[in-house]
Amino acid sequence: MISDTNPVSGGLQPSDIERSGLVPRRFVMRNGRTINVFADDNIGLVKMDFIFEAGTALQSKKLQAAAAIHLITEGTQHHTSYEIAEFFDFRGLIVEKSNDEVSLTLTVYGMPRYLDELLPLIKEMILSPTYPQEEFDVFISMRKQQLMTNFQRTSFVARKRFYECLYGTSHPLGQYTLPEELDQ
């Protein structure tokens, strides 16, 4: 959402976007979800963002949201993590996964000619991920190492403590995961 108070946009107004041709075509699916398409025929790429209202503030256990999105490409009922990786690599597709306090995002970049093959796999990844134990163990191990490294950084510790003081420890935004908690 762009507003006149957004310092990043430099005062960009919604009317500026409309004049630039970046007005989305909106489609409403049968389930009521909206798809916004920003078309530019001069670019031979497709970028798809799948955004889920399921961030860390909404999780019932620590690291649940991060694990859910980061392991989504690691196996489905019909495809192994290797098969999914091969599918993306062979077609030159790029996958990005992220999470924040309120959302999980799966972003895929690729050529439009692969959409017919890609969309069923994306649907399968979203609706029937398997979260294999061995992939989960690797994720936990890597996250633990990352946390231990981050806790050596003053800026990381200061930000965590700031949110803890600002929101309190009972609020999801005031909580943070400690490396030893990952074993749970």
C-alpha positions in Angstrom: 0.0 0.0 0.0 1.4 3.4 -1.0 0.4 6.5 0.9 1.5 10.1 0.9 3.2 9.5 4.3 5.4 6.6 3.0 9.0 7.9 3.2 10.2 5.2 0.8 7.8 6.2 -1.9 9.1 9.8 -1.9 5.5 11.2 -1.7 4.2 8.9 -4.6 0.5 9.2 -4.8 -2.0 6.5 -6.0 -2.9 8.7 -8.9 0.8 8.6 -9.9 0.7 4.8 -10.2 -2.5 5.0 -12.2 -0.8 7.3 -14.7 2.2 5.0 -14.9 0.1 2.1 -16.2 0.7 0.0 -13.0 -3.0 -0.3 -12.3 -3.7 -4.0 -11.6 -6.3 -6.1 -13.3 -8.3 -7.7 -10.5 -9.8 -11.1 -10.6 -11.9 -12.7 -7.9 -11.6 -16.4 -7.6 -14.5 -18.8 -6.6 -13.2 -18.9 -3.0 -13.4 -15.1 -2.8 -9.7 -14.5 -2.9 -8.5 -11.7 -5.1 -5.7 -11.9 -7.7 -4.0 -8.7 -8.8 -2.2 -8.8 -12.1 0.2 -6.0 -13.0 0.9 -6.7 -16.7 3.8 -5.3 -18.7 4.1 -6.8 -22.1 7.6 -5.4 -22.4 8.9 -7.8 -19.7 9.2 -11.5 -20.5 9.0 -12.6 -16.9 6.2 -13.5 -14.4 6.5 -12.7 -10.7 3.9 -14.4 -8.5 3.5 -13.6 -4.8 1.4 -15.9 -2.7 0.8 -14.1 0.6 -0.7 -15.9 3.6 -2.0 -14.2 6.7 0.1 -16.5 9.0 3.1 -14.6 10.4 4.9 -15.0 13.7 2.4 -13.0 15.6 -0.3 -15.6 14.7 1.7 -18.8 15.4 0.9 -21.1 18.3 4.5 -22.2 18.7 7.8 -20.4 18.2 9.3 -20.9 14.7 6.1 -22.4 13.4 5.5 -19.7 10.7 9.2 -19.7 9.5 9.3 -23.5 9.3 6.0 -23.6 7.4 7.1 -21.3 4.6 10.7 -22.3 4.4 10.0 -26.0 4.2 7.1 -25.6 1.7 9.4 -26.6 -1.2 10.8 -29.6 0.6 8.2 -32.2 -0.4 4.6 -32.8 -1.2 2.4 -35.9 -1.3 3.5 -36.5 -4.9 7.0 -34.9 -5.2 10.2 -35.1 -3.2 12.3 -32.0 -2.4 14.8 -33.2 -5.1 12.0 -33.4 -7.7 10.7 -29.9 -6.8 14.3 -28.5 -6.9 14.9 -30.1 -10.3 11.6 -28.7 -11.6 12.5 -25.2 -10.6 16.2 -25.4 -11.7 15.5 -27.0 -15.1 13.0 -24.2 -16.0 15.1 -21.4 -14.5 12.5 -20.5 -11.9 13.5 -18.6 -8.8 11.8 -19.2 -5.5 11.9 -16.8 -2.5 10.3 -17.5 0.9 9.9 -15.1 3.7 8.0 -14.5 6.8 7.3 -11.5 9.1 5.0 -10.8 12.0 1.8 -10.9 10.0 2.4 -12.9 6.8 4.2 -15.7 5.0 5.2 -15.0 1.4 6.1 -17.4 -1.4 7.4 -15.6 -4.5 8.2 -17.3 -7.8 9.9 -15.7 -10.8 9.9 -17.3 -14.2 9.1 -17.3 -17.8 5.3 -17.2 -18.7 5.6 -20.3 -20.9 6.0 -22.4 -17.8 2.9 -21.3 -16.0 0.8 -24.3 -17.1 3.3 -26.6 -15.5 4.1 -24.4 -12.5 0.7 -23.6 -11.1 -0.3 -27.2 -10.4 2.9 -27.7 -8.5 2.5 -24.5 -6.5 -1.1 -25.6 -5.7 0.3 -29.0 -4.5 3.0 -27.3 -2.4 0.5 -25.1 -0.7 -2.3 -27.7 -0.2 -0.3 -30.8 0.5 3.2 -30.2 1.9 4.7 -33.1 3.7 7.4 -31.4 5.8 9.7 -34.4 5.9 11.5 -34.9 9.2 15.0 -34.9 7.7 14.4 -31.6 6.0 12.9 -30.2 9.3 16.0 -31.3 11.2 18.2 -29.6 8.7 16.1 -26.4 9.0 16.3 -26.4 12.8 20.0 -27.0 12.8 20.6 -24.1 10.3 18.2 -21.8 12.2 20.0 -22.6 15.5 23.4 -21.7 14.0 21.9 -18.5 12.5 20.4 -17.5 15.9 23.6 -18.2 17.8 25.5 -16.0 15.3 22.8 -13.3 15.4 23.0 -13.2 19.2 26.6 -12.1 18.8 25.5 -9.0 16.9 24.6 -6.0 19.0 22.0 -4.7 16.6 20.1 -8.0 16.7 20.1 -8.2 20.5 19.1 -4.5 20.8 16.2 -4.9 18.3 14.9 -7.9 20.2 15.2 -6.2 23.5 13.5 -3.1 22.1 10.5 -5.1 20.9 10.4 -6.9 24.3 10.3 -3.6 26.1 7.8 -2.0 23.7 5.3 -4.8 23.6 6.0 -6.9 26.7 6.9 -10.5 26.8 3.3 -11.8 26.7 2.7 -10.1 23.3 3.8 -12.1 20.2 5.9 -9.2 18.9 7.7 -8.9 22.2 8.8 -12.6 22.2 11.8 -14.1 20.5 13.3 -17.5 20.1 16.5 -18.5 21.9 18.8 -21.1 20.3 18.1 -23.7 23.1 14.4 -23.5 22.5 14.8 -24.9 19.0 15.3 -28.3 20.4 11.7 -28.3 21.6 
